[in-house]
Amino acid sequence: MNQTTESAAVGKDLSEQLTHKEQKFKRVKFYFNAIFALCFIVFALGLVWMNVMAIASSFITAMMFGMAYLGVIMIFEEDIKEIKIKLEKSASVNI
């Protein structure tokens, strides 16, 4: 009985961790999308103004943030996957 109570507490903690991590991931995705939108606007304005520096700087910034975005996605997805696996294992122990 003590073991089931303990595993239920672990499962609850893992589910809270999972929701927290997913919320954080959504927030980070929103910020990156906002930055990409700003880079696109500067890029479009640079094309309209025919300003080479605006085009180049927005393109380079978008590329840098794109690489950072891929890294963040990989880290968050790996963490979320690990938590889901632990949650499934704790759920199978409860049964």
Buried (B, 14 or more C-beta within 10 A) or exposed (E): EEEEEEBBEBBEEBBEBBEEBBEEBEEBBEEBEEBBEBBEEBBEEBEEEEBEEBBEBBBEBBEEBBEEBEEBBEEBEEBBEBBBEBBEBBBEBEE
